[in-house]
Amino acid sequence: MNIQTAYFGEVEIDIKNILNFQFGLPGFENEKEFILLPLEENSIFQVLQSVQTASLAFVITNPYDIATNYSFDLEEATLHVLDIKDEKEVAVFAIVSLKETIAQSTVNLKAPIVLNTKNKKAKQVIINSADYAIRHIISSESKEG
């Protein structure tokens, strides 16, 4: 199937790779289907692209590549909604707010996206902890440099 995207024009996607957000994303509750697209080869960044709305796309990354000691527990309700049986089925992403440079860019560690890699169900969760910020500066403790 072909879709229009915010960053790549028209791309062909495999419908088996569509991520299903049962409740949408906060602020975008009607957007239920997204696809992960690589931003560029070997980049730690990807694009979470809406299948329905070409202009709706988020740059995301693995928060464990950005923040040392990042961890949180998933609530029982989230485990149930995503049908998670084993932690090996879980992938976690954080939304990036791009600024002029990567060093000035931030990542949202307070509201990660949790994905069941087996069934492609996903949900953005809110972590009720003061340990993580909505605007964590990427360069502040990045393992990359």
C-alpha positions as CSV (number, residue, x, y, z in Angstrom):
1,M,0.0,0.0,0.0
2,N,1.2,3.5,-0.7
3,I,0.9,6.5,1.7
4,Q,1.8,10.1,1.6
5,T,4.4,11.1,4.2
6,A,5.6,14.4,5.8
7,Y,9.3,13.8,5.1
8,F,9.6,11.3,2.2
9,G,6.7,12.0,-0.2
10,E,4.9,8.9,-1.3
11,V,6.2,5.6,0.1
12,E,5.2,2.0,-0.2
13,I,4.5,0.3,3.1
14,D,3.7,-3.2,4.2
15,I,0.4,-3.3,6.0
16,K,1.8,-6.0,8.3
17,N,4.1,-3.3,9.8
18,I,1.3,-0.8,10.7
19,L,1.3,0.0,14.4
20,N,-2.2,0.2,16.0
21,F,-2.8,2.8,18.6
22,Q,-6.2,1.8,20.0
23,F,-6.7,5.1,21.7
24,G,-4.7,7.3,19.3
25,L,-2.0,9.6,20.6
26,P,-2.8,12.4,23.1
27,G,-4.0,15.3,21.1
28,F,-4.5,13.0,18.1
29,E,-7.1,10.5,19.4
30,N,-8.5,9.8,15.9
31,E,-5.1,8.8,14.5
32,K,-4.9,5.1,15.2
33,E,-2.5,3.7,12.5
34,F,1.2,4.7,12.2
35,I,4.2,3.2,10.5
36,L,7.9,3.4,11.5
37,L,10.1,4.8,8.8
38,P,13.9,5.1,9.0
39,L,15.0,8.7,9.0
40,E,18.3,7.8,7.4
41,E,20.6,4.8,7.2
42,N,22.2,3.9,10.5
43,S,20.5,6.8,12.3
44,I,19.3,6.4,15.9
45,F,16.2,8.4,14.8
46,Q,13.1,7.1,13.0
47,V,9.8,8.7,11.9
48,L,6.5,7.7,13.4
49,Q,4.3,8.5,10.4
50,S,0.5,8.6,10.5
51,V,-0.9,6.3,7.8
52,Q,-4.0,8.5,7.5
53,T,-2.6,12.0,7.7
54,A,0.5,12.8,5.6
55,S,1.4,15.9,7.6
56,L,1.4,14.0,11.0
57,A,4.8,12.6,11.7
58,F,7.0,12.5,14.8
59,V,10.7,12.0,14.9
60,I,11.4,9.3,17.6
61,T,14.4,7.5,19.1
62,N,15.2,4.8,21.6
63,P,15.3,6.6,24.9
64,Y,17.9,4.1,26.3
65,D,20.3,5.5,23.7
66,I,19.8,9.0,25.1
67,A,19.3,8.7,28.9
68,T,21.4,6.6,31.2
69,N,19.5,4.6,33.8
70,Y,16.1,5.2,32.1
71,S,13.6,2.8,33.4
72,F,9.9,2.6,34.4
73,D,7.3,0.0,35.2
74,L,4.3,-0.5,32.9
75,E,0.9,-0.5,34.6
76,E,-1.2,-3.6,34.5
77,A,-3.8,-1.8,32.3
78,T,-1.1,-1.0,29.7
79,L,0.2,-4.6,29.7
80,H,-3.4,-5.8,29.2
81,V,-4.3,-3.2,26.4
82,L,-1.1,-4.1,24.5
83,D,-1.4,-7.8,25.2
84,I,2.2,-8.0,26.5
85,K,3.1,-11.4,27.7
86,D,6.9,-11.1,27.8
87,E,9.3,-8.1,28.2
88,K,11.1,-9.3,25.0
89,E,8.0,-8.2,23.0
90,V,8.4,-4.6,24.2
91,A,10.1,-1.7,22.3
92,V,10.1,1.8,23.8
93,F,10.4,5.0,21.8
94,A,10.6,8.7,22.8
95,I,9.3,11.6,20.7
96,V,12.1,14.1,19.7
97,S,11.6,17.8,19.4
98,L,14.1,18.9,16.8
99,K,15.8,22.3,17.3
100,E,18.5,24.0,15.1
101,T,21.1,21.4,16.2
102,I,20.9,17.9,17.7
103,A,22.7,19.3,20.8
104,Q,19.7,21.7,21.4
105,S,17.0,19.1,20.6
106,T,15.0,17.5,23.3
107,V,13.4,14.1,23.9
108,N,10.2,13.4,25.8
109,L,11.1,10.9,28.5
110,K,7.9,11.6,30.5
111,A,5.6,10.1,27.8
112,P,7.3,7.2,26.0
113,I,5.6,5.2,23.3
114,V,5.4,1.5,24.2
115,L,5.1,-1.0,21.4
116,N,4.3,-4.7,21.5
117,T,6.6,-5.8,18.6
118,K,4.8,-9.1,18.2
119,N,1.2,-7.8,17.6
120,K,2.1,-4.2,16.6
121,K,-0.2,-2.7,19.3
122,A,1.2,0.6,20.7
123,K,0.4,3.2,23.3
124,Q,1.9,6.4,24.5
125,V,2.1,6.2,28.3
126,I,2.6,8.9,30.9
127,I,5.2,8.2,33.6
128,N,4.2,9.6,37.0
129,S,7.7,10.3,38.2
130,A,9.6,13.6,38.6
131,D,12.7,11.7,37.4
132,Y,11.9,12.3,33.8
133,A,11.2,15.5,31.8
134,I,9.1,16.3,28.8
135,R,12.1,18.2,27.4
136,H,15.2,16.2,28.2
137,I,18.1,17.7,26.3
138,I,19.5,15.0,24.1
139,S,23.2,16.0,24.6
140,S,23.0,16.2,28.4
141,E,23.9,12.6,28.9
142,S,23.8,11.0,25.5
143,K,25.8,7.8,25.2
144,E,26.7,9.0,21.6
145,G,29.0,11.8,22.9
